[in-house]
Amino acid sequence: MHNPFLSDSGSEQSFILQLADETATLALGEKFANILHPGLIVFLCGDLGAGKTTLTRGILHAMGYQGKVKSPTYNLVEIYKFSRLYLYHFDFYRFNDPIEWEEAGFRDYFNENTICLLEWPEKADKLLPDADIKVFFRFHQSGREIKIQAGTEKGKLCLKHW
């Protein structure tokens, strides 16, 4: 299996960060929100409980959302609207059939006016557009290790502002 933490090439734009706890993950989400803009696709990859939804919660709270942020495991997507921006938070953990993708009209959610955050993107691999940014989570000692990596030129430009 591919390990993104071991595959640093000199040409890729990436950061590896150590996070001690949930508070640190929320704070990272707040900082991450500052570089996000409409038209971005962000893959959130990692084991159950690694912090994907917590990072999303930090992003949303930094953008001004005050409500509860839950994992969209059963709905497949949660929709958050900020003035003219739509942020879609997908969770494909329970995704079983490509027909679900087509019937739900998910393809229409990916456009220049939205930000799409996707948990478990590997479950819908061939159906998804390329990720602009990939965030990899793994358990490490007493906390988490996070790798943030650009996947496209648009993602590289975003991470330059980190």
C-alpha positions in Angstrom: 0.0 0.0 0.0 1.2 3.5 -0.8 2.6 5.4 2.2 2.4 9.2 1.5 4.7 9.9 4.5 7.6 8.1 2.8 7.3 9.3 -0.7 8.6 12.9 -0.6 9.9 14.0 -4.0 11.7 17.3 -4.2 9.2 18.6 -6.7 6.0 18.2 -4.7 4.6 20.9 -2.4 3.9 19.3 1.0 4.1 19.8 4.7 4.2 17.3 7.6 2.9 18.4 10.9 2.6 16.8 14.4 -0.7 17.3 16.2 -0.9 16.4 19.9 -4.7 16.4 20.3 -8.1 17.4 19.1 -7.5 21.1 20.0 -4.4 21.1 17.8 -6.4 19.5 14.9 -9.1 22.2 15.3 -6.5 24.9 15.2 -5.0 23.4 12.1 -8.4 23.5 10.5 -8.7 27.2 11.3 -5.4 27.9 9.7 -6.2 25.7 6.7 -9.5 27.6 6.2 -7.4 30.7 5.4 -6.0 29.2 2.2 -9.2 27.6 0.9 -11.2 29.2 -1.9 -14.0 28.2 -4.2 -13.1 25.7 -6.8 -10.9 23.5 -4.6 -11.2 19.8 -4.0 -9.6 18.4 -0.8 -9.2 14.7 -0.1 -9.0 13.7 3.6 -7.3 10.3 3.9 -6.7 8.2 7.0 -8.1 5.6 9.4 -11.3 5.9 11.4 -10.9 8.3 14.2 -7.7 9.9 12.8 -9.2 13.5 12.8 -10.7 14.0 9.3 -14.0 15.4 10.6 -12.3 17.3 13.4 -10.2 19.1 10.8 -13.4 19.9 8.9 -15.0 21.2 12.0 -12.0 23.6 12.5 -12.3 24.7 8.9 -16.0 25.4 9.2 -15.8 27.2 12.5 -13.1 29.4 11.1 -15.4 30.3 8.2 -18.1 31.3 10.6 -20.3 28.3 10.9 -21.4 27.9 14.5 -23.6 24.8 14.3 -22.7 21.2 15.0 -20.4 19.6 12.4 -21.0 15.9 12.1 -19.5 13.2 9.9 -21.8 12.7 6.8 -21.2 8.9 7.0 -24.9 8.0 6.5 -25.9 10.9 4.3 -22.7 10.8 2.1 -22.7 14.6 2.1 -23.4 17.6 4.4 -23.9 21.0 2.8 -22.8 24.2 4.3 -23.7 27.6 2.7 -21.8 30.8 3.4 -23.3 33.7 1.5 -22.5 32.6 -2.1 -20.1 29.8 -1.2 -21.1 26.2 -0.9 -18.9 23.9 1.1 -19.6 20.2 0.6 -18.3 17.7 3.1 -18.5 14.2 1.7 -17.9 10.9 3.5 -17.7 7.9 1.3 -16.9 5.3 4.0 -20.2 3.5 3.4 -20.1 4.1 -0.4 -20.8 0.8 -2.2 -22.1 1.4 -5.6 -21.2 4.0 -8.4 -24.9 4.2 -9.1 -25.2 6.1 -5.8 -22.9 8.7 -7.2 -24.9 9.2 -10.4 -28.3 9.1 -8.7 -27.3 11.7 -6.2 -25.9 14.1 -8.8 -22.6 14.4 -7.0 -20.8 15.3 -10.2 -22.6 18.7 -10.2 -21.2 19.5 -6.8 -17.7 19.9 -8.1 -17.4 23.3 -9.7 -15.6 26.7 -9.5 -18.1 28.0 -6.9 -17.7 25.3 -4.3 -15.2 23.8 -1.9 -15.4 20.0 -1.6 -13.9 18.2 1.3 -13.9 14.4 0.9 -13.4 11.7 3.5 -12.6 8.2 2.2 -12.1 9.4 -1.4 -10.6 6.0 -2.3 -14.1 4.5 -2.1 -15.2 6.5 -5.1 -11.8 6.7 -6.7 -12.5 6.5 -10.4 -15.6 8.8 -10.2 -13.8 11.8 -8.6 -12.0 14.7 -10.1 -8.3 15.0 -9.1 -7.7 16.5 -5.6 -6.1 19.9 -5.5 -4.9 19.2 -2.0 -4.6 15.8 -0.2 -4.4 15.7 3.6 -3.2 12.4 5.0 -3.8 11.5 8.7 -2.0 8.8 10.7 -1.7 7.9 14.3 1.8 8.8 15.6 3.0 8.3 19.1 0.5 10.0 21.4 -1.1 12.2 18.7 -1.4 12.5 14.9 0.9 13.1 12.0 -0.6 15.1 9.2 0.8 15.4 5.7 -0.7 18.1 3.5 0.2 17.7 -0.2 -0.6 19.6 -3.4 -2.2 17.4 -6.1 -2.6 20.1 -8.8 -1.1 23.4 -9.8 -4.1 25.1 -8.1 -3.2 23.2 -4.9 0.4 24.2 -5.2 -0.6 27.9 -5.4 -2.8 27.4 -2.3 0.0 25.8 -0.3 2.4 28.6 -1.2 0.2 30.9 1.0 0.5 28.5 4.0 
